[in-house]
C-alpha cells in the first residue's frame, strides 16, 4: 500500500516501522498476564478496545503532531533527531528482549493489575502506542505532506490497528505456538528494523540542521 501526494509519499516500509515499534507480539506476555482470570469474551473485548485506542492515538498524532511542534517552536529536523534517539533506545531494549521504561514501568504494571479496564491504560498507551510510536508517526506524517499522503498514512494506521487486534485476539495460541524463545526472536527482529530507521531519522535531521555534513 503506497499513497502519494504533491508533498510526499507514504511507503509500506513506514507502516512496517509503525507495526514494529508497536510490537504487539512482544506485548503478548504482558497482555496475558494482565488478563489472567478473565473470560475469553472479556479478553476479546479488551483486545478490540486496545486496538481502537491505538488507532485513535496514532491518528491524533498524524493530524495534530506537526501543529503541536509548531506551537512549541520545535523544528522538524530537531524532532527527527530527538525521535530517532528515543526510537533507538527502544530498539536497543528490544535487542535484549526487554521493554524500556519509555514504554511502561513496573509501577504502571502494578497499578494495572488492580484496574478493571486495562485496554486504554496501560495496554494502548504507553505499552503499544507510547512516545516512540507517536514520534515515529509524527515524522512519517511530516514526510508525507499533502492531503492524499496523510489520508494514505491514516488508512495504513487503521490496517496496522487491525493487525494489532488480530495479534491480541489470538494472544493465547500465538504465545503457546511461539513460546518464550519465539517471542524474543520476533522482538529482536523488530528491534533491528527500528534501529535502522532510528539511525536514518537522526542522519536526515542532522543533515538538515548542519548542511555541511551532507557534502
C-alpha positions as CSV (number, residue, x, y, z in Angstrom):
1,X,0.0,0.0,0.0
2,X,1.5,3.3,-1.2
3,X,-0.1,6.7,-1.3
4,X,1.4,9.8,-2.8
5,X,0.7,13.4,-3.0
6,X,2.5,16.5,-4.2
7,X,4.4,17.0,-1.0
8,X,5.4,13.4,-0.1
9,X,4.9,9.7,-0.2
10,X,3.7,7.0,2.3
11,X,5.6,3.8,1.8
12,X,4.9,0.3,3.1
13,X,8.2,0.4,5.0
14,X,6.8,3.4,7.0
15,X,3.9,1.2,8.1
16,X,6.2,-1.7,8.8
17,X,8.1,0.6,11.1
18,X,4.9,1.6,12.9
19,X,4.0,-2.1,13.4
20,X,7.5,-2.9,14.6
21,X,7.5,-0.2,17.2
22,X,4.0,-1.1,18.4
23,X,5.3,-4.7,18.6
24,X,2.1,-6.4,19.7
25,X,3.7,-9.8,19.5
26,X,6.2,-8.7,22.1
27,X,3.3,-7.4,24.3
28,X,1.6,-10.8,24.4
29,X,3.2,-12.0,27.7
30,X,2.1,-8.8,29.5
31,X,-1.4,-8.9,27.8
32,X,-1.9,-12.5,29.0
33,X,-0.6,-11.6,32.5
34,X,-3.0,-8.6,32.9
35,X,-6.0,-10.5,31.5
36,X,-5.3,-13.7,33.6
37,X,-8.5,-14.9,35.2
38,X,-10.8,-13.1,32.8
39,X,-13.2,-14.8,30.4
40,X,-12.4,-15.3,26.7
41,X,-15.2,-12.9,25.8
42,X,-13.7,-10.2,28.1
43,X,-10.2,-10.8,26.7
44,X,-11.6,-10.3,23.1
45,X,-13.3,-7.1,24.2
46,X,-10.1,-5.8,25.7
47,X,-8.2,-6.7,22.6
48,X,-10.7,-4.8,20.4
49,X,-10.8,-1.7,22.7
50,X,-7.0,-1.7,22.9
51,X,-6.6,-1.7,19.1
52,X,-9.2,1.0,18.7
53,X,-7.4,3.2,21.2
54,X,-4.0,2.6,19.5
55,X,-5.6,3.7,16.1
56,X,-7.1,6.8,17.8
57,X,-3.9,7.8,19.4
58,X,-1.8,7.4,16.3
59,X,-4.4,9.2,14.1
60,X,-4.4,12.2,16.5
61,X,-0.5,12.2,16.2
62,X,-0.8,12.1,12.4
63,X,-3.1,15.1,12.1
64,X,-2.1,17.2,15.1
65,X,1.6,16.4,15.7
66,X,3.1,18.9,13.4
67,X,0.8,21.7,14.7
68,X,1.9,20.8,18.2
69,X,5.5,21.1,17.2
70,X,4.8,24.5,15.6
71,X,3.1,25.6,18.8
72,X,6.3,24.9,20.9
73,X,8.6,26.3,18.1
74,X,10.2,22.9,17.5
75,X,11.6,22.3,14.1
76,X,11.1,19.1,12.3
77,X,14.9,18.3,12.0
78,X,15.3,18.7,15.7
79,X,12.3,16.4,16.3
80,X,13.7,13.9,13.9
81,X,16.9,13.7,15.9
82,X,15.0,13.5,19.3
83,X,12.5,11.0,17.9
84,X,15.4,8.9,16.4
85,X,17.2,8.8,19.8
86,X,14.0,7.7,21.5
87,X,13.3,5.0,18.9
88,X,16.9,3.8,19.1
89,X,16.7,3.4,22.9
90,X,13.5,1.3,22.4
91,X,15.2,-0.7,19.7
92,X,18.2,-1.4,21.9
93,X,15.9,-2.6,24.7
94,X,14.1,-4.9,22.1
95,X,17.5,-6.4,21.1
96,X,17.7,-7.7,24.7
97,X,14.0,-8.8,24.5
98,X,13.1,-6.2,27.2
99,X,10.8,-3.3,27.4
100,X,12.2,0.2,28.1
101,X,10.6,2.4,30.8
102,X,9.8,4.8,27.9
103,X,7.0,2.3,27.0
104,X,5.9,1.4,30.5
105,X,7.1,1.0,34.0
106,X,6.7,-1.6,36.8
107,X,4.6,0.8,38.7
108,X,2.2,1.1,35.8
109,X,2.1,-2.7,35.6
110,X,1.3,-3.0,39.3
111,X,-1.4,-0.4,39.1
112,X,-2.9,-2.1,36.0
113,X,-3.4,-5.4,38.0
114,X,-5.9,-3.7,40.2
115,X,-7.8,-1.9,37.4
116,X,-11.0,-3.1,35.9
117,X,-10.4,-1.6,32.4
118,X,-6.8,-2.0,31.2
119,X,-7.4,-1.6,27.5
120,X,-6.5,2.1,27.1
121,X,-4.1,2.4,30.0
122,X,-1.6,0.7,30.1
123,X,-2.1,-1.5,27.1
124,X,-2.8,1.0,24.4
125,X,-0.8,3.8,26.0
126,X,2.1,3.6,26.9
127,X,2.7,-0.1,26.2
128,X,1.8,-0.1,22.5
129,X,1.3,3.5,21.3
130,X,3.9,5.0,23.6
131,X,6.2,8.1,23.0
132,X,8.3,6.2,20.4
133,X,5.3,5.2,18.3
134,X,3.9,8.7,18.5
135,X,7.2,10.2,17.5
136,X,7.5,7.8,14.6
137,X,4.1,8.7,13.2
138,X,4.7,12.4,13.5
139,X,7.9,12.1,11.5
140,X,6.1,9.9,8.9
141,X,3.3,12.5,8.7
142,X,5.8,15.3,8.1
143,X,7.4,13.3,5.3
144,X,4.1,12.5,3.8
145,X,2.9,16.1,3.5
146,X,-0.1,16.6,1.4
147,X,-3.7,15.6,2.0
148,X,-3.6,12.5,-0.2
149,X,-0.5,11.1,1.5
150,X,-1.8,11.9,5.0
151,X,-5.0,10.1,4.2
152,X,-2.9,7.1,2.9
153,X,-0.9,7.1,6.2
154,X,-4.2,7.3,8.2
155,X,-5.5,4.3,6.2
156,X,-2.3,2.4,6.9
157,X,-2.6,3.1,10.6
158,X,-6.1,1.6,10.5
159,X,-4.6,-1.5,8.8
160,X,-1.9,-1.7,11.5
161,X,-4.6,-1.4,14.1
162,X,-6.4,-4.4,12.6
163,X,-3.2,-6.4,12.8
164,X,-2.8,-5.3,16.5
165,X,-6.3,-6.5,17.2
166,X,-5.7,-9.9,15.5
167,X,-2.5,-10.5,17.4
168,X,-4.1,-9.6,20.8
169,X,-7.2,-11.6,20.0
170,X,-5.0,-14.6,19.2
171,X,-2.6,-13.9,22.0
172,X,-3.1,-17.3,23.7
173,X,-2.5,-19.6,20.7
174,X,0.3,-17.3,19.4
175,X,2.0,-17.4,22.8
176,X,1.8,-21.2,23.0
177,X,3.0,-21.7,19.4
178,X,6.0,-19.4,19.6
179,X,6.9,-19.9,23.2
180,X,9.3,-17.5,25.0
181,X,12.1,-18.1,22.6
182,X,9.9,-17.4,19.5
183,X,8.5,-14.2,21.1
184,X,12.0,-13.0,21.9
185,X,13.4,-13.7,18.4
186,X,10.4,-11.7,16.9
187,X,11.1,-8.8,19.3
188,X,14.8,-8.7,18.3
189,X,14.0,-8.7,14.6
190,X,11.6,-5.8,15.2
191,X,14.3,-4.0,17.2
192,X,16.7,-4.4,14.3
193,X,14.3,-2.7,11.9
194,X,13.7,0.1,14.3
195,X,17.4,0.7,15.0
196,X,18.0,1.1,11.3
197,X,15.1,3.5,11.0
198,X,16.2,5.5,14.0
199,X,19.7,6.0,12.5
200,X,18.1,7.2,9.3
201,X,15.9,9.6,11.2
202,X,18.9,11.1,13.0
203,X,21.0,11.3,9.9
204,X,18.3,13.2,8.0
205,X,17.8,15.5,11.0
206,X,21.5,16.2,11.4
207,X,21.9,16.9,7.7
208,X,19.1,19.4,7.7
209,X,20.5,21.2,10.8
210,X,24.1,21.0,9.6
211,X,24.0,21.0,5.8
212,X,27.8,20.7,5.7
213,X,27.6,17.1,6.9
214,X,25.9,16.1,3.7
215,X,28.7,17.2,1.5
